[in-house]
């Protein structure tokens, strides 16, 4: 494993990171993504990333959220609602539950998707894949009482 990646994983598992990162990383990602017309997402330098556009659960307005994503064989994607190990579910997960038709910007292409919250054995298999991909998710889960939501996005 790359030394820089190990350092990022260690830092991202800290409570300090959980306090600061949610305010800095998404704002930086959104700004750079917009300025480069979807070609660059800074956080994707360490993890595959996409920008999710979902309809707000309460507002009905489009909401753009940069997220780490796990591309799967067959063109699907996993999204993990870790919220950096903070107590509440991230807003984008409520948006997908209310309005599962969404879009992701993946490597400069807009892909219409249908999101599905994973449950049971399917969720456990996806969670194992997510942990292999980004081990700090285990730290995030230990830190919170809620069960972290995992979604699979299917192209539509």
N, CA, C and O of each residue as an XYZ file, in Angstrom:
624
protein
N       0.849     -1.176      0.000
C       0.000      0.000      0.000
C       0.889      1.231      0.000
O       1.930      1.250      0.655
N       0.499      2.211     -0.700
C       1.205      3.470     -0.801
C       1.261      4.146      0.572
O       0.262      4.181      1.291
N       2.431      4.682      0.934
C       2.609      5.311      2.245
C       1.674      6.502      2.423
O       1.115      6.693      3.503
N       1.499      7.300      1.382
C       0.606      8.459      1.472
C      -0.829      8.017      1.750
O      -1.533      8.656      2.532
N      -1.265      6.937      1.119
C      -2.614      6.429      1.332
C      -2.785      5.963      2.778
O      -3.823      6.213      3.392
N      -1.773      5.289      3.321
C      -1.837      4.841      4.719
C      -1.975      6.035      5.667
O      -2.736      5.988      6.633
N      -1.241      7.088      5.380
C      -1.308      8.295      6.214
C      -2.702      8.912      6.126
O      -3.284      9.277      7.147
N      -3.234      9.027      4.919
C      -4.576      9.597      4.744
C      -5.614      8.751      5.474
O      -6.512      9.298      6.114
N      -5.505      7.424      5.387
C      -6.450      6.559      6.084
C      -6.363      6.754      7.592
O      -7.387      6.805      8.274
N      -5.150      6.863      8.112
C      -4.965      7.049      9.561
C      -5.554      8.394     10.000
O      -6.280      8.461     10.992
N      -5.244      9.451      9.270
C      -5.750     10.783      9.609
C      -7.267     10.828      9.492
O      -7.937     11.419     10.339
N      -7.816     10.205      8.443
C      -9.268     10.274      8.230
C     -10.051      9.496      9.285
O     -11.271      9.637      9.370
N      -9.381      8.690     10.077
C     -10.040      7.938     11.143
C     -10.120      8.710     12.450
O     -10.725      8.228     13.407
N      -9.527      9.890     12.514
C      -9.494     10.651     13.766
C     -10.769     11.473     13.958
O     -11.451     11.826     12.995
N     -11.073     11.769     15.223
C     -12.238     12.603     15.532
C     -12.040     14.030     15.033
O     -13.000     14.685     14.628
N     -10.810     14.509     15.061
C     -10.522     15.856     14.553
C     -10.852     15.972     13.074
O     -11.420     16.970     12.631
N     -10.495     14.950     12.319
C     -10.821     14.932     10.892
C     -12.336     14.974     10.705
O     -12.840     15.682      9.833
N     -13.065     14.207     11.534
C     -14.527     14.158     11.430
C     -15.158     15.521     11.708
O     -16.238     15.819     11.198
N     -14.490     16.350     12.514
C     -15.019     17.684     12.814
C     -14.737     18.674     11.688
O     -15.584     19.508     11.369
N     -13.561     18.587     11.090
C     -13.138     19.578     10.098
C     -13.506     19.192      8.662
O     -14.001     20.024      7.900
N     -13.269     17.959      8.304
C     -13.418     17.524      6.907
C     -14.788     17.791      6.293
O     -14.850     18.202      5.134
N     -15.888     17.576      7.013
C     -17.192     17.797      6.375
C     -17.433     19.232      5.935
O     -18.288     19.492      5.089
N     -16.679     20.167      6.511
C     -16.843     21.570      6.147
C     -15.885     22.000      5.040
O     -16.166     22.940      4.297
N     -14.773     21.317      4.938
C     -13.728     21.725      3.988
C     -13.756     20.907      2.694
O     -13.786     21.475      1.602
N     -13.746     19.595      2.811
C     -13.602     18.734      1.627
C     -14.746     18.892      0.630
O     -14.477     19.093     -0.555
N     -16.027     18.811      1.055
C     -17.096     18.958      0.061
C     -17.106     20.329     -0.618
O     -17.357     20.417     -1.820
N     -16.836     21.397      0.135
C     -16.821     22.736     -0.456
C     -15.718     22.846     -1.512
O     -15.947     23.374     -2.600
N     -14.539     22.353     -1.192
C     -13.432     22.375     -2.146
C     -13.761     21.531     -3.377
O     -13.551     21.962     -4.510
N     -14.281     20.322     -3.141
C     -14.651     19.449     -4.262
C     -15.689     20.103     -5.171
O     -15.543     20.090     -6.393
N     -16.740     20.677     -4.571
C     -17.795     21.306     -5.392
C     -17.239     22.441     -6.235
O     -17.559     22.554     -7.419
N     -16.409     23.283     -5.630
C     -15.862     24.436     -6.351
C     -14.967     24.001     -7.511
O     -15.124     24.491     -8.629
N     -14.047     23.103     -7.259
C     -13.126     22.653     -8.315
C     -13.881     21.877     -9.391
O     -13.602     22.040    -10.578
N     -14.824     21.043     -8.993
C     -15.625     20.265     -9.947
C     -16.381     21.202    -10.888
O     -16.429     20.982    -12.098
N     -16.973     22.255    -10.306
C     -17.721     23.231    -11.120
C     -16.777     23.990    -12.063
O     -17.081     24.160    -13.243
N     -15.638     24.441    -11.538
C     -14.697     25.218    -12.347
C     -14.086     24.407    -13.491
O     -13.744     24.959    -14.537
N     -13.950     23.100    -13.287
C     -13.339     22.248    -14.326
C     -14.391     21.519    -15.166
O     -14.071     20.606    -15.928
N     -15.651     21.939    -15.013
C     -16.763     21.326    -15.756
C     -16.806     19.804    -15.568
O     -17.025     19.050    -16.516
N     -16.595     19.384    -14.335
C     -16.732     17.979    -13.993
C     -15.516     17.110    -14.253
O     -15.573     15.898    -14.048
N     -14.424     17.699    -14.698
C     -13.248     16.894    -15.023
C     -12.353     16.603    -13.825
O     -11.617     15.616    -13.836
N     -12.399     17.448    -12.783
C     -11.498     17.275    -11.642
C     -12.304     17.288    -10.347
O     -13.169     18.138    -10.135
N     -11.998     16.330     -9.500
C     -12.573     16.240     -8.163
C     -11.390     15.982     -7.227
O     -10.874     14.865     -7.188
N     -10.946     17.010     -6.461
C      -9.718     16.859     -5.666
C      -9.680     15.636     -4.761
O      -8.644     14.977     -4.681
N     -10.767     15.310     -4.083
C     -10.737     14.169     -3.169
C     -10.568     12.847     -3.909
O     -10.167     11.850     -3.310
N     -10.867     12.831     -5.192
C     -10.720     11.610     -5.992
C      -9.251     11.286     -6.273
O      -8.952     10.265     -6.893
N      -8.344     12.137     -5.829
C      -6.916     11.838     -5.984
C      -6.533     10.648     -5.103
O      -5.573      9.940     -5.405
N      -7.283     10.421     -4.007
C      -7.011      9.306     -3.101
C      -8.052      8.204     -3.216
O      -7.727      7.025     -3.077
N      -9.288      8.577     -3.468
C     -10.400      7.629     -3.557
C     -11.203      7.942     -4.812
O     -11.308      9.106     -5.198
N     -11.770      6.929     -5.455
C     -12.664      7.248     -6.564
C     -13.803      8.112     -6.039
O     -14.360      7.840     -4.975
N     -14.141      9.138     -6.779
C     -15.183     10.047     -6.321
C     -16.135     10.430     -7.427
O     -15.799     10.377     -8.611
N     -17.316     10.812     -7.027
C     -18.354     11.267     -7.941
C     -19.092     12.405     -7.255
O     -18.995     12.585     -6.041
N     -19.827     13.168     -8.048
C     -20.710     14.175     -7.485
C     -22.132     13.679     -7.697
O     -22.572     13.479     -8.829
N     -22.839     13.486     -6.599
C     -24.220     13.020     -6.625
C     -25.140     14.228     -6.713
O     -25.009     15.173     -5.936
N     -26.063     14.195     -7.654
C     -27.123     15.198     -7.706
C     -28.423     14.464     -7.415
O     -28.871     13.625     -8.196
N     -29.018     14.795     -6.281
C     -30.260     14.160     -5.846
C     -31.263     15.260     -5.516
O     -30.882     16.398     -5.241
N     -32.521     14.917     -5.545
C     -33.576     15.857     -5.192
C     -33.700     15.910     -3.674
O     -33.786     14.875     -3.014
N     -33.707     17.117     -3.131
C     -33.811     17.278     -1.685
C     -35.080     16.651     -1.140
O     -36.155     16.831     -1.712
N     -34.971     15.918     -0.047
C     -36.115     15.218      0.537
C     -37.211     16.192      0.960
O     -38.394     15.905      0.778
N     -36.834     17.327      1.516
C     -37.825     18.305      1.969
C     -37.999     19.448      0.985
O     -39.118     19.911      0.762
N     -36.908     19.906      0.397
C     -36.981     21.098     -0.456
C     -37.459     20.805     -1.870
O     -38.066     21.656     -2.520
N     -37.178     19.578     -2.347
C     -37.495     19.267     -3.738
C     -36.511     19.881     -4.723
O     -36.676     19.749     -5.935
N     -35.487     20.551     -4.203
C     -34.475     21.214     -5.033
C     -33.308     20.263     -5.286
O     -33.036     19.383     -4.469
N     -32.610     20.435     -6.424
C     -31.425     19.598     -6.673
C     -30.328     19.897     -5.651
O     -30.047     21.055     -5.344
N     -29.721     18.843     -5.139
C     -28.625     18.963     -4.169
C     -27.420     18.212     -4.706
O     -27.505     17.026     -5.025
N     -26.288     18.917     -4.805
C     -25.047     18.324     -5.331
C     -24.104     18.034     -4.169
O     -23.785     18.914     -3.369
N     -23.666     16.777     -4.095
C     -22.800     16.351     -2.998
C     -21.636     15.538     -3.534
O     -21.855     14.477     -4.119
N     -20.395     16.004     -3.351
C     -19.238     15.192     -3.723
C     -19.078     14.046     -2.729
O     -19.130     14.253     -1.517
N     -18.885     12.840     -3.251
C     -18.790     11.655     -2.403
C     -17.738     10.696     -2.919
O     -17.474     10.634     -4.120
N     -17.142      9.952     -2.009
C     -16.344      8.803     -2.419
C     -17.331      7.753     -2.911
O     -18.422      7.613     -2.358
N     -16.957      7.032     -3.925
C     -17.837      5.976     -4.429
C     -16.980      4.778     -4.815
O     -15.802      4.902     -5.152
N     -17.604      3.639     -4.752
C     -16.918      2.405     -5.108
C     -17.536      1.875     -6.392
O     -18.626      1.304     -6.359
N     -16.855      2.054     -7.532
C     -17.390      1.500     -8.784
C     -17.324     -0.023     -8.745
O     -16.346     -0.604     -8.275
N     -18.379     -0.660     -9.246
C     -18.445     -2.116     -9.254
C     -18.487     -2.621    -10.692
O     -18.823     -1.882    -11.617
N     -18.143     -3.883    -10.857
C     -18.293     -4.511    -12.163
C     -19.762     -4.421    -12.563
O     -20.651     -4.543    -11.720
N     -20.005     -4.210    -13.833
C     -21.381     -4.124    -14.311
C     -21.924     -2.709    -14.339
O     -23.080     -2.503    -14.709
N     -21.120     -1.732    -13.956
C     -21.541     -0.340    -14.073
C     -22.313      0.216    -12.894
O     -22.838      1.326    -12.978
N     -22.400     -0.526    -11.789
C     -23.058      0.011    -10.597
C     -22.019      0.667     -9.695
O     -20.815      0.515     -9.897
N     -22.506      1.395     -8.700
C     -21.643      2.102     -7.757
C     -22.179      1.899     -6.353
O     -23.391      1.829     -6.149
N     -21.277      1.804     -5.383
C     -21.664      1.795     -3.976
C     -21.371      3.169     -3.382
O     -20.328      3.767     -3.642
N     -22.311      3.650     -2.583
C     -22.125      4.874     -1.803
C     -22.344      4.516     -0.339
O     -23.298      3.819      0.005
N     -21.451      4.999      0.518
C     -21.505      4.702      1.944
C     -21.813      5.995      2.686
O     -21.079      6.976      2.567
N     -22.892      5.992      3.448
C     -23.322      7.181      4.190
C     -22.611      7.319      5.527
O     -23.253      7.359      6.577
N     -21.296      7.392      5.487
C     -20.501      7.399      6.723
C     -20.564      8.730      7.459
O     -20.432      8.767      8.682
N     -20.763      9.808      6.737
C     -20.788     11.150      7.329
C     -19.523     11.415      8.150
O     -19.562     12.103      9.169
N     -18.409     10.857      7.686
C     -17.112     11.034      8.343
C     -17.121     10.531      9.784
O     -16.325     10.988     10.604
N     -18.026      9.582     10.103
C     -18.100      9.041     11.449
C     -18.799      9.956     12.441
O     -18.606      9.831     13.651
N     -19.608     10.874     11.932
C     -20.384     11.758     12.807
C     -21.735     11.102     13.116
O     -22.157     10.201     12.392
N     -22.412     11.538     14.171
C     -23.599     10.831     14.651
C     -24.765     10.681     13.663
O     -25.293      9.577     13.530
N     -25.179     11.719     12.982
C     -26.371     11.637     12.141
C     -26.091     11.110     10.746
O     -24.966     11.168     10.250
N     -27.159     10.588     10.117
C     -27.042     10.188      8.717
C     -26.822     11.435      7.874
O     -27.408     12.479      8.162
N     -25.991     11.352      6.837
C     -25.820     12.513      5.965
C     -27.117     12.803      5.208
O     -27.880     11.889      4.894
N     -27.357     14.076      4.922
C     -28.598     14.504      4.261
C     -28.801     13.812      2.920
O     -29.935     13.517      2.541
N     -27.711     13.548      2.198
C     -27.883     12.953      0.870
C     -28.536     11.582      0.951
O     -29.184     11.156     -0.005
N     -28.379     10.868      2.087
C     -29.008      9.554      2.201
C     -30.523      9.698      2.323
O     -31.265      8.906      1.742
N     -30.990     10.696      3.068
C     -32.435     10.955      3.163
C     -32.981     11.372      1.803
O     -34.099     11.010      1.436
N     -32.189     12.129      1.064
C     -32.618     12.545     -0.275
C     -32.824     11.331     -1.174
O     -33.821     11.252     -1.892
N     -31.880     10.378     -1.139
C     -32.017      9.178     -1.979
C     -33.169      8.289     -1.521
O     -33.826      7.659     -2.350
N     -33.422      8.230     -0.222
C     -34.555      7.444      0.259
C     -35.877      8.041     -0.239
O     -36.797      7.310     -0.609
N     -35.960      9.363     -0.245
C     -37.187     10.034     -0.686
C     -37.312     10.068     -2.208
O     -38.412      9.956     -2.749
N     -36.184     10.223     -2.890
C     -36.165     10.372     -4.347
C     -35.016      9.540     -4.915
O     -33.929     10.076     -5.134
N     -35.228      8.247     -5.160
C     -34.124      7.378     -5.586
C     -33.589      7.646     -6.998
O     -32.486      7.207     -7.325
N     -34.337      8.346     -7.827
C     -33.808      8.698     -9.151
C     -32.883      9.883     -8.976
O     -33.289     10.937     -8.486
N     -31.630      9.701     -9.384
C     -30.613     10.727     -9.178
C     -29.655     10.718    -10.368
O     -29.922     10.106    -11.401
N     -28.544     11.408    -10.194
C     -27.519     11.461    -11.236
C     -26.170     11.564    -10.549
O     -26.044     12.206     -9.506
N     -25.159     10.928    -11.137
C     -23.807     11.142    -10.648
C     -22.948     11.651    -11.792
O     -23.127     11.278    -12.951
N     -22.027     12.497    -11.434
C     -21.008     12.942    -12.374
C     -19.798     12.074    -12.084
O     -19.182     12.182    -11.024
N     -19.462     11.211    -13.039
C     -18.383     10.244    -12.872
C     -17.373     10.452    -13.985
O     -17.676     10.229    -15.157
N     -16.178     10.877    -13.620
C     -15.095     11.099    -14.578
C     -15.541     12.002    -15.718
O     -15.232     11.746    -16.882
N     -16.276     13.070    -15.372
C     -16.696     14.058    -16.352
C     -17.959     13.721    -17.117
O     -18.398     14.513    -17.952
N     -18.560     12.560    -16.855
C     -19.803     12.167    -17.543
C     -20.948     12.150    -16.539
O     -20.788     11.697    -15.406
N     -22.100     12.649    -16.967
C     -23.293     12.599    -16.113
C     -24.023     11.297    -16.384
O     -24.358     10.987    -17.527
N     -24.268     10.535    -15.323
C     -24.879      9.217    -15.429
C     -26.180      9.204    -14.619
O     -26.130      9.312    -13.394
N     -27.341      9.075    -15.269
C     -28.593      8.929    -14.511
C     -28.588      7.583    -13.788
O     -28.225      6.562    -14.371
N     -28.991      7.585    -12.521
C     -28.949      6.366    -11.708
C     -30.236      6.213    -10.904
O     -30.991      7.162    -10.694
N     -30.448      4.985    -10.469
C     -31.517      4.664     -9.528
C     -30.836      4.104     -8.284
O     -30.091      3.128     -8.368
N     -31.088      4.717     -7.132
C     -30.431      4.329     -5.881
C     -31.316      3.362     -5.104
O     -32.542      3.478     -5.087
N     -30.649      2.401     -4.462
C     -31.357      1.427     -3.642
C     -30.581      1.221     -2.354
O     -29.393      0.899     -2.376
N     -31.276      1.414     -1.209
C     -30.675      1.156      0.093
C     -30.506     -0.343      0.243
O     -31.452     -1.100      0.027
N     -29.316     -0.775      0.609
C     -29.050     -2.209      0.743
C     -29.387     -2.679      2.148
O     -29.166     -1.979      3.135
N     -29.929     -3.887      2.202
C     -30.325     -4.499      3.472
C     -29.821     -5.937      3.511
O     -29.450     -6.504      2.483
N     -29.811     -6.512      4.695
C     -29.532     -7.928      4.878
C     -28.181     -8.367      4.334
O     -27.179     -7.663      4.457
N     -28.182     -9.545      3.732
C     -26.949    -10.143      3.226
C     -26.313     -9.291      2.129
O     -25.089     -9.180      2.048
N     -27.145     -8.698      1.296
C     -26.613     -7.842      0.224
C     -25.862     -6.647      0.820
O     -24.820     -6.246      0.301
N     -26.384     -6.088      1.893
C     -25.718     -4.971      2.554
C     -24.406     -5.429      3.175
O     -23.399     -4.727      3.085
N     -24.411     -6.604      3.804
C     -23.204     -7.118      4.448
C     -22.097     -7.373      3.430
O     -20.931     -7.085      3.702
N     -22.443     -7.906      2.271
C     -21.447     -8.129      1.210
C     -20.889     -6.800      0.712
O     -19.683     -6.661      0.509
N     -21.778     -5.825      0.518
C     -21.337     -4.501      0.061
C     -20.480     -3.826      1.130
O     -19.486     -3.176      0.809
N     -20.864     -3.979      2.407
C     -20.104     -3.388      3.507
C     -18.695     -3.981      3.544
O     -17.722     -3.255      3.749
N     -18.586     -5.280      3.350
C     -17.264     -5.924      3.321
C     -16.417     -5.365      2.185
O     -15.227     -5.106      2.365
N     -17.020     -5.181      1.029
C     -16.295     -4.591     -0.108
C     -15.873     -3.164      0.213
O     -14.764     -2.754     -0.128
N     -16.751     -2.401      0.867
C     -16.433     -1.021      1.229
C     -15.273     -0.971      2.229
O     -14.405     -0.105      2.128
N     -15.257     -1.898      3.193
C     -14.164     -1.934      4.175
C     -12.832     -2.301      3.526
O     -11.786     -1.774      3.904
N     -12.873     -3.198      2.556
C     -11.647     -3.564      1.841
C     -11.131     -2.364      1.050
O      -9.923     -2.181      0.907
N     -12.034     -1.564      0.548
C     -11.734     -0.391     -0.268
C     -11.251      0.769      0.587
O     -10.306      1.466      0.217
N     -11.914      0.985      1.763
C     -11.558      2.107      2.635
C     -11.725      1.670      4.096
O     -12.789      1.873      4.680
N     -10.687      1.072      4.691
C     -10.770      0.551      6.067
C     -11.268      1.542      7.122
O     -11.873      1.101      8.100
N     -11.048      2.868      6.981
C     -11.574      3.781      8.010
C     -13.091      3.714      8.209
O     -13.588      4.175      9.237
N     -13.835      3.154      7.253
C     -15.284      3.007      7.464
C     -15.568      2.211      8.734
O     -16.563      2.476      9.410
N     -14.724      1.250      9.072
C     -14.924      0.460     10.291
C     -14.812      1.355     11.528
O     -15.586      1.206     12.473
N     -13.863      2.270     11.525
C     -13.715      3.219     12.630
C     -14.942      4.110     12.716
O     -15.450      4.372     13.806
N     -15.416      4.576     11.573
C     -16.609      5.428     11.558
C     -17.796      4.683     12.174
O     -18.542      5.257     12.967
N     -17.976      3.407     11.814
C     -19.107      2.642     12.334
C     -18.989      2.436     13.838
O     -19.989      2.515     14.551
N     -17.782      2.174     14.330
C     -17.598      1.990     15.778
C     -17.910      3.275     16.544
O     -18.344      3.223     17.695
N     -17.694      4.408     15.918
C     -17.850      5.700     16.575
C     -19.323      6.110     16.725
O     -19.644      6.935     17.581
N     -20.204      5.554     15.920
C     -21.604      5.993     15.925
C     -22.543      4.860     16.328
O     -22.212      3.685     16.168
N     -23.707      5.215     16.847
C     -24.699      4.216     17.239
C     -25.575      3.803     16.062
O     -26.118      2.698     16.053
N     -25.716      4.667     15.083
C     -26.564      4.360     13.921
C     -25.877      3.334     13.026
O     -24.655      3.186     13.053
N     -26.672      2.636     12.241
C     -26.120      1.722     11.240
C     -25.870      2.543      9.976
O     -26.795      3.135      9.420
N     -24.627      2.574      9.533
C     -24.272      3.370      8.354
C     -25.006      2.813      7.139
O     -24.987      1.612      6.873
N     -25.651      3.719      6.413
C     -26.404      3.332      5.217
C     -25.466      3.082      4.044
O     -24.486      3.800      3.846
N     -25.790      2.043      3.265
C     -25.036      1.714      2.052
C     -26.044      1.632      0.904
O     -27.053      0.933      0.996
N     -25.754      2.352     -0.168
C     -26.620      2.379     -1.345
C     -25.882      1.789     -2.551
O     -24.665      1.920     -2.678
N     -26.632      1.150     -3.412
C     -26.116      0.740     -4.717
C     -26.840      1.590     -5.753
O     -28.067      1.690     -5.756
N     -26.054      2.195     -6.626
C     -26.604      3.003     -7.716
C     -26.537      2.201     -8.993
O     -25.481      1.692     -9.370
N     -27.683      2.090     -9.663
C     -27.780      1.375    -10.943
C     -27.992      2.400    -12.042
O     -28.852      3.270    -11.904
N     -27.234      2.325    -13.133
C     -27.503      3.227    -14.261
C     -28.939      2.997    -14.758
O     -29.424      1.866    -14.771
N     -29.602      4.070    -15.162
C     -30.962      3.924    -15.705
C     -31.027      4.523    -17.091
O     -32.083      4.503    -17.723
